[in-house]
Amino acid sequence: MEIVANGQALLVQTRAPERITNAIKQSKYIKEVEEGIHQVLVKWTLKTAQTLRSLKIKNVPSPISREYRWPGMFKPFTHQKQTAEFLTLHKKAFCFSEQGTGKTGSAIWAADYLMEKKIIRRVLVIAPLSILQSAWQSELFKLVMHRSVGIAHGQPAKRKDIIRGDYDFVIINYDGVDIVSKEIAEGGFDLIIVDEANAYKSTSTKRWKVLNKLVGPETWCWMMTGTPAAQSPVDAYGLARIINPAETPKYFGTFRDLVMFKVGMFKWIPRPRAEQHVYKLLQPALRHTKEECLDLPEMTYQHREVDMTAQQHKYYNLLKSQMLMAAAGEEITAVNAAVLMNKLLQISAGSVYADSKDTIEFDASNRLRVLREIIEESSNKVLVFANFTHSIDQIAAYLDSEGISQQIIDGRVSGNKRHLIIKRFQETEEPRVLIIQPQAAAHGITLTKANTVVWFSPVTSLENYLQANARVHRAGQINKVTVIHIQGSPVEKRIYKMLEDRVNVHTKIIELYKEI
C-alpha cells in the first residue's frame, strides 16, 4: 500500500484487481507488476478506505492522518493516532488496548473527525459511573472543547432533558440507559461508544438487551475494554453479538459448545482451540499494550469518581459542620486539624473509629464496586493501598466474595509472613491483588508483578505516597504503570491534587482544614 499523487490516491497491490474496481468507482487498473500481482489506483477518501478494509485489504490508511488537525491541549501519541485511524475505518469495532494507553482520547478524536466529515452527528458514550466526569467529560473538554457535552445522570427528567438537547456528546452510565432508552432511540445518536465493555458480556441481562436494540445495522458502535474474555471464553459472546453478529452463533448454547467442554454436571473447561474461535469472533479489533506504546510516560495517573452513599454524606456533612463551628470559636492547632481531617477521610473510605474505640461501618458498596471494575480492567496484578485497618478488612472480604484472590500486608502481619506473601505475589499466579497499608510498604519492598496501583483513599504523607508508588515503579518493572485515585469527597480530591503537585499535606494541614 502506497500513498501517491501528493497524498490524494492509494496504490494498491492485489491478486484480484476486479474486486476493487467493481466495488469502487473511483479506482483504475494500472498494470500487472509481476505474475499474479496487479496494481490498482484508488482515490483516497474515507469512503474508499472503508471499502478497501471491508474487502479485507490490509494496512489501509485512513485520511484522518492527512486532513485532521488533532485539536486539544495535548498532542496525540503515535499509537493514539493509529487507534483513531482504525476506528474511523470501521462502523463497528473493538478497541482492546490496555488501561492507561489513552484509548478514550483516540475515540474522541475519531468521533470528532467523523463529525467534521458529517458522517455522524451525535455520540452517546456509555461508561461506568466512576469515569463519566473524571475521564470522559474531562478528556472531551481538553481535546474537543468546540463540542458540547452533556452528562445524562440524576433524575429521569434530567436525563431525558440532556438526551433531547442538542449536545454533540452525551455521557451516561450503564444502568441509566434503560431508564431513557426510548429517548436515546429517538435522539439521533449515530455513534455509540461503550467503555469498559465487559459489562455487556452476558446476553441474558437487561443491560445487554437494551443496548442490542439501540445498536442497529447502520449505527456506529465501538466497544472498548483492555481485558476481553479475561475470565472465560464465553465472556466474549455478548460483545461479539453486538459488533460481529453475522459471524457469531445466534444461540449462546451453540457458542458455548464451540469453545467449552463439559466435564461435570456444572463444570465446563475451555476447548483446545477456544482462543482461536474467540479471536475470530471479536473482530475487527485493535490492541496496544502499554509496553508497545514507546512514547507513553513510565507512569500515568487517573481518577475514578465514586458517589458517597446517603449515610456517608449525612455524617460527612455533620462532622464538617462541627469543624466549621470549632474553627469559628477557637484557634485550630495542627494536631486538632489532623484528627478531624482523618475522621473525614475515614467516613469517605467507609468506616470511622469512634472515641469509644468502636468502629462505625458505613455502606461503602459504591467504592468497592469501582475497585472491582479497575481490577477487572487491569492486565496484570494490582496493588491496593488503603489507610485504615477496617477498610483493608472490608476490601479483603469483598474481593473474596467476588472470587478475586487477595492477600494483606499491614501492621498485623509479621515480617516473616510479609516476606512469604511478597514472594508468592512476585513468583506465582495468585494472589491477583495485594492490599497494603501504605506505612507497611514504605521502603525496601519490590512488587513489580503489578502494573496497576489503586489508592482506595489518600494518605497525607507525600513521602509515603511516593514510596508506595515506587514499590511498583522500580528496577525490574517491565510494564508501564498506571496509578488510579478513587475519590468521592471534597477532602479526598483536594489531598490527591496536593500529592500530585508534590505538596506534603502535613505542612498545609491547617490551610486544608479551613478550605474544606
C-alpha positions in Angstrom: 0.0 0.0 0.0 1.5 3.3 -1.1 0.2 6.9 -0.8 0.7 8.7 -4.2 -0.4 11.7 -6.2 0.5 14.2 -3.5 -1.5 12.3 -0.9 -4.7 12.1 -3.0 -4.6 8.4 -4.0 -3.6 4.9 -2.9 -1.6 2.5 -5.0 -2.9 -1.0 -4.1 -1.2 -4.3 -5.0 -3.6 -7.2 -5.2 -4.2 -10.6 -6.8 -7.9 -9.8 -7.6 -8.0 -6.2 -9.1 -11.5 -6.7 -10.3 -12.8 -6.9 -6.7 -11.6 -3.4 -6.1 -12.6 -1.8 -9.5 -16.1 -3.4 -9.2 -16.6 -2.1 -5.6 -15.0 1.4 -6.0 -15.9 3.6 -8.9 -13.1 6.0 -8.1 -10.5 3.4 -9.0 -8.4 2.5 -12.0 -6.5 -0.7 -13.0 -2.8 0.2 -13.7 -0.8 -2.9 -14.6 0.5 -6.3 -13.6 3.8 -5.7 -11.8 4.7 -9.4 -11.5 3.0 -12.7 -12.2 -0.4 -12.6 -10.4 0.2 -9.3 -8.7 -1.6 -6.2 -10.1 -1.7 -2.5 -9.3 -4.9 -0.6 -8.8 -5.0 3.2 -8.2 -7.8 4.3 -5.8 -8.8 7.9 -4.9 -8.1 8.2 -1.2 -11.2 9.2 0.7 -12.7 8.0 3.9 -15.4 6.1 2.0 -12.9 4.3 -0.4 -10.6 3.5 2.5 -13.5 1.9 4.4 -14.5 -0.1 1.3 -10.9 -1.4 1.0 -11.0 -2.5 4.6 -14.3 -4.2 4.0 -12.6 -6.1 1.2 -10.0 -7.4 3.7 -7.2 -5.3 2.2 -4.6 -4.9 4.9 -2.8 -1.8 6.0 -5.3 0.7 4.6 -4.6 4.2 6.0 -7.4 6.5 7.0 -7.4 10.0 5.6 -7.7 11.3 9.1 -3.9 11.1 9.1 -3.8 13.6 6.1 -6.6 16.1 6.9 -7.3 16.1 10.6 -5.8 18.9 12.8 -5.8 16.9 16.1 -7.2 19.7 18.3 -6.9 20.0 22.0 -4.5 20.7 24.8 -2.3 17.6 24.1 -0.6 16.2 21.0 -1.7 12.6 20.4 0.8 9.7 20.8 1.6 7.7 17.7 -0.5 4.7 19.0 -3.4 7.1 19.6 -3.3 8.2 16.0 -3.2 4.6 14.9 -6.2 3.8 17.0 -8.2 6.8 15.7 -7.4 5.7 12.1 -8.6 2.2 12.8 -11.9 3.4 14.4 -12.7 5.7 11.6 -12.5 2.8 9.1 -14.9 0.5 10.9 -18.5 1.2 11.6 -18.4 -1.5 14.3 -15.2 -2.3 16.1 -13.4 -3.3 19.2 -10.5 -1.4 20.9 -8.8 -3.8 23.3 -5.9 -1.5 24.2 -4.7 -1.8 27.8 -5.8 0.5 30.6 -3.7 3.6 30.5 -2.9 3.7 26.8 -5.2 6.7 26.1 -8.0 4.9 24.1 -10.5 7.5 25.4 -8.7 10.3 23.6 -8.4 8.2 20.4 -12.1 7.5 20.3 -12.9 11.3 20.9 -10.6 12.4 18.1 -12.0 9.7 15.8 -15.6 10.8 16.6 -14.8 14.5 16.1 -13.3 13.7 12.7 -16.4 11.8 11.6 -18.4 14.8 12.8 -16.3 17.1 10.7 -16.9 14.9 7.7 -20.7 15.0 8.5 -20.8 11.2 8.7 -22.1 11.3 12.2 -23.9 14.0 14.2 -24.3 12.8 17.8 -22.3 10.5 20.0 -23.6 8.5 23.0 -20.9 7.4 25.4 -21.8 4.6 27.8 -19.3 4.2 30.7 -19.0 3.3 34.4 -20.4 5.9 36.7 -16.9 6.4 38.2 -15.4 7.8 35.0 -18.3 9.9 33.5 -16.7 13.1 34.7 -13.1 12.2 35.6 -12.3 10.5 32.3 -14.9 11.3 29.6 -16.1 14.8 30.4 -12.6 15.9 31.3 -11.0 14.5 28.1 -13.7 15.9 25.9 -13.1 19.4 27.4 -9.3 19.0 26.9 -9.4 17.6 23.4 -12.5 18.9 21.6 -13.7 22.0 23.6 -15.5 23.2 20.4 -18.0 20.3 21.0 -20.9 20.4 23.5 -21.1 17.8 26.2 -23.9 16.7 28.5 -23.9 14.1 31.3 -27.2 12.2 31.5 -27.1 11.4 35.2 -29.5 12.0 38.0 -33.3 12.0 38.0 -35.1 10.6 34.9 -36.4 14.0 33.9 -32.9 15.5 33.9 -31.5 12.5 31.9 -34.3 13.0 29.3 -33.7 16.7 29.0 -30.0 16.1 28.3 -30.7 13.5 25.7 -33.4 15.6 24.0 -31.0 18.5 23.9 -28.6 19.3 21.2 -25.4 18.1 22.8 -22.8 16.7 20.4 -21.7 14.1 23.1 -23.9 12.7 25.7 -22.3 10.6 28.5 -24.4 8.1 30.5 -23.7 5.2 32.9 -24.6 1.6 32.1 -27.8 1.3 34.1 -29.0 4.7 33.1 -29.5 3.6 29.5 -32.6 1.5 30.3 -34.3 4.5 32.1 -34.1 6.6 29.0 -33.9 4.0 26.2 -36.9 5.5 24.3 -35.3 9.0 24.3 -32.0 7.6 23.2 -33.6 5.7 20.3 -35.2 8.9 19.2 -32.2 11.1 19.9 -30.4 10.7 16.6 -27.2 9.1 18.0 -25.2 7.9 15.1 -22.3 6.5 17.2 -22.4 4.6 20.5 -19.1 4.2 22.4 -19.1 1.6 25.1 -16.3 1.9 27.6 -15.2 -1.0 29.8 -17.4 -3.1 27.6 -17.1 -6.3 29.7 -20.3 -5.1 31.4 -22.1 -6.4 28.3 -20.6 -9.9 28.2 -23.8 -11.6 29.1 -26.8 -11.6 26.6 -29.2 -12.6 29.3 -29.0 -9.3 31.2 -31.5 -6.5 30.7 -28.5 -4.1 30.2 -27.3 -6.1 27.1 -30.8 -6.4 25.6 -31.4 -2.7 25.8 -28.1 -1.9 24.1 -28.6 -4.5 21.5 -31.9 -2.8 20.5 -30.2 0.6 20.2 -27.4 -0.6 18.0 -29.0 -1.0 14.6 -27.3 -2.1 11.3 -26.4 1.5 10.4 -25.3 2.5 13.9 -21.6 3.1 14.5 -20.6 1.2 17.7 -17.1 1.0 19.2 -16.7 -1.2 22.3 -13.6 -0.7 24.4 -12.0 -2.9 27.1 -8.4 -3.8 28.0 -9.4 -7.3 29.1 -11.7 -9.1 26.7 -12.9 -12.5 27.8 -10.3 -12.5 30.6 -12.1 -14.9 32.9 -13.7 -17.3 30.4 -14.1 -17.7 26.6 -17.9 -17.5 27.0 -17.5 -13.9 28.2 -16.8 -12.9 24.6 -20.3 -13.9 23.4 -22.2 -10.7 24.4 -19.6 -8.4 22.9 -19.4 -10.4 19.7 -23.2 -10.5 19.2 -23.3 -6.7 19.2 -20.2 -5.9 17.0 -20.0 -9.0 14.8 -23.4 -10.6 14.7 -23.0 -12.1 11.2 -20.2 -14.3 12.4 -21.5 -15.1 15.9 -23.8 -18.0 16.6 -27.3 -16.9 17.3 -27.7 -19.0 20.4 -25.4 -19.0 23.4 -25.5 -22.8 23.8 -24.1 -23.2 20.3 -21.3 -20.8 21.1 -20.6 -22.4 24.5 -20.3 -25.8 22.9 -17.9 -24.3 20.4 -15.4 -23.0 23.0 -16.1 -25.1 26.1 -16.2 -28.8 27.0 -18.4 -30.2 29.8 -16.5 -32.3 32.3 -19.1 -32.5 35.1 -22.7 -31.6 36.0 -21.8 -28.0 36.5 -18.2 -27.7 35.3 -17.0 -26.6 31.9 -13.4 -26.1 30.7 -12.1 -24.3 27.6 -11.6 -26.4 24.4 -8.1 -26.5 22.9 -9.0 -24.1 20.1 -11.2 -21.8 22.2 -8.8 -18.9 22.0 -8.7 -19.0 18.2 -12.6 -19.1 18.0 -12.8 -16.1 20.3 -10.2 -14.2 18.4 -12.1 -14.8 15.1 -15.4 -13.5 16.6 -14.0 -10.5 18.4 -13.3 -8.7 15.1 -12.5 -6.1 13.8 -10.2 -5.3 16.7 -7.1 -3.3 17.6 -4.9 -3.7 20.7 -2.0 -1.8 22.0 -0.3 -2.9 25.2 1.4 -0.3 27.4 4.8 -1.8 26.6 4.2 -1.4 22.9 3.4 2.3 23.4 7.0 3.5 23.5 6.0 7.2 23.7 3.9 6.7 26.9 5.3 8.1 30.1 6.5 5.4 32.6 3.7 6.3 35.0 0.3 7.6 34.2 -2.4 8.9 36.7 -6.1 8.5 36.6 -9.0 9.4 38.8 -12.2 7.4 39.5 -15.2 9.3 40.9 -17.4 7.4 43.3 -20.6 8.8 44.9 -20.7 8.7 48.7 -23.8 6.9 49.9 -26.6 8.8 51.7 -25.3 7.6 55.0 -21.7 8.8 54.3 -23.0 12.2 53.1 -25.0 12.6 56.3 -22.1 12.0 58.7 -19.5 13.7 56.5 -21.6 16.9 56.4 -22.3 16.6 60.1 -18.6 16.4 61.0 -17.8 19.1 58.6 -20.3 21.4 60.3 -18.8 20.7 63.7 -15.3 21.5 62.2 -16.6 24.9 61.0 -18.1 25.6 64.4 -14.8 24.8 66.0 -12.9 27.0 63.6 -15.1 29.9 64.3 -14.9 29.6 68.1 -11.2 28.9 68.8 -7.8 28.6 67.3 -7.3 25.3 65.5 -4.0 23.6 66.1 -2.3 21.3 63.5 -2.9 18.4 65.8 -6.6 19.1 66.1 -6.9 19.7 62.4 -5.2 16.5 61.6 -7.5 14.4 63.8 -10.7 16.0 62.3 -9.3 15.6 58.7 -8.6 12.0 59.4 -12.2 11.5 60.5 -13.4 12.9 57.2 -11.1 10.5 55.3 -12.4 7.6 57.4 -16.0 8.4 56.6 -15.2 8.8 52.9 -13.5 5.4 52.9 -16.4 3.6 54.6 -15.8 3.4 58.3 -14.9 5.7 61.2 -13.3 5.0 64.6 -15.4 6.4 67.4 -14.0 7.9 70.6 -15.1 4.7 72.4 -12.6 2.9 70.0 -15.5 1.1 68.4 -15.7 1.1 64.6 -18.8 2.6 62.9 -19.1 1.0 59.5 -20.8 2.8 56.6 -22.1 1.4 53.3 -19.0 1.5 51.0 -20.5 -0.6 48.2 -20.1 2.2 45.6 -16.3 2.4 46.3 -15.9 -1.4 46.4 -17.7 -1.8 43.1 -15.4 0.8 41.4 -12.4 -1.1 42.8 -13.7 -4.3 41.2 -14.1 -2.6 37.9 -10.5 -1.4 38.0 -9.2 -4.8 38.9 -11.2 -6.4 36.0 -9.8 -3.9 33.5 -6.2 -4.5 34.7 -4.0 -6.8 32.5 -1.6 -7.7 35.3 -1.6 -7.9 39.1 -2.9 -5.0 41.2 -1.8 -3.2 44.4 -4.5 -1.6 46.5 -3.3 0.9 49.1 -5.7 1.5 52.0 -5.0 3.6 55.1 -7.4 2.2 57.6 -7.5 -1.3 59.1 -11.2 -1.6 58.8 -11.1 -0.6 55.1 -8.5 -3.2 54.5 -10.7 -5.9 56.0 -13.7 -4.6 54.0 -11.8 -4.8 50.8 -10.5 -8.3 51.5 -14.0 -9.6 52.4 -15.5 -8.0 49.3 -12.8 -9.4 46.9 -13.2 -12.9 48.5 -17.0 -12.7 47.8 -16.2 -11.8 44.1 -13.8 -14.7 43.6 -10.7 -12.4 43.3 -7.7 -13.8 45.2 -6.1 -11.3 47.6 -3.7 -11.1 50.5 -3.0 -8.4 53.1 0.2 -6.6 54.3 -0.4 -4.3 57.2 0.8 -3.8 60.8 -0.8 -7.0 61.9 1.3 -9.2 59.6 4.7 -10.3 60.9 7.9 -9.7 59.0 8.4 -13.4 58.1 4.8 -13.7 56.8 5.2 -10.5 54.8 8.3 -12.0 53.1 6.3 -15.1 52.1 3.3 -13.0 50.8 5.6 -10.8 48.7 7.5 -13.9 47.3 4.2 -15.5 46.4 2.9 -12.3 44.8 6.1 -11.9 42.7 6.6 -15.6 41.7 3.2 -17.3 41.4 -0.1 -16.6 39.7 -2.0 -16.0 42.9 -2.8 -13.7 44.6 -4.1 -11.4 41.9 -4.4 -8.4 44.4 -2.2 -7.3 47.3 -3.9 -5.0 49.8 -1.4 -2.9 51.6 -1.3 -0.3 54.4 1.0 2.4 52.9 3.1 2.6 56.1 3.8 -1.1 55.8 5.3 -0.7 52.3 7.3 2.5 52.6 10.8 1.1 52.0 12.6 -1.9 50.5 9.7 -3.9 49.0 9.6 -4.8 45.3 6.2 -5.6 43.8 6.9 -5.3 40.1 4.5 -8.1 39.1 1.7 -5.4 39.4 1.3 -2.6 36.8 -1.7 -1.0 38.4 -1.7 0.9 41.7 -5.0 1.8 43.3 -5.4 4.2 46.1 -8.6 3.3 47.9 -8.2 6.5 49.9 -5.4 9.1 50.0 -2.6 9.4 52.5 -1.5 12.8 53.9 2.2 12.0 53.8 3.9 12.8 50.5 6.8 10.6 51.3 4.5 7.6 52.0 2.7 8.3 48.7 5.8 8.4 46.6 7.4 5.5 48.3 4.3 3.3 48.0 4.0 4.0 44.2 7.7 3.2 43.9 7.1 -0.4 45.1 5.9 -1.0 41.5 7.8 1.6 39.5 11.4 0.4 40.2 14.1 -1.7 38.7 12.7 -5.0 37.4 9.4 -3.4 36.2 9.0 -4.3 32.5 5.5 -2.7 32.2 4.2 0.8 32.2 2.5 1.7 35.4 -1.0 3.2 36.0 -1.8 4.9 39.3 -5.5 5.3 40.0 -7.0 7.5 42.7 -10.5 6.6 44.0 -12.2 9.8 45.2 -15.6 10.7 46.4 -15.4 13.5 48.9 -14.1 17.1 48.6 -11.3 16.4 51.1 -10.0 13.4 49.1 -10.0 15.3 45.9 -8.1 18.2 47.5 -5.5 15.8 49.0 -4.9 13.9 45.8 -4.3 17.2 44.0 -1.8 18.2 46.6 0.0 14.9 46.3 0.1 15.1 42.5 1.6 18.6 42.9 4.2 17.2 45.3 2.9 19.1 48.3 3.4 17.5 51.7 -0.1 17.7 53.1 1.2 17.6 56.7 2.7 21.1 56.2 -0.5 22.5 54.9 -3.0 20.8 57.3 -4.4 24.0 58.8 -4.9 25.7 55.4 -6.6 22.5 54.1 -8.8 22.3 57.2 -10.1 25.8 56.5 -10.5 25.3 52.8 -12.9 22.3 53.1 
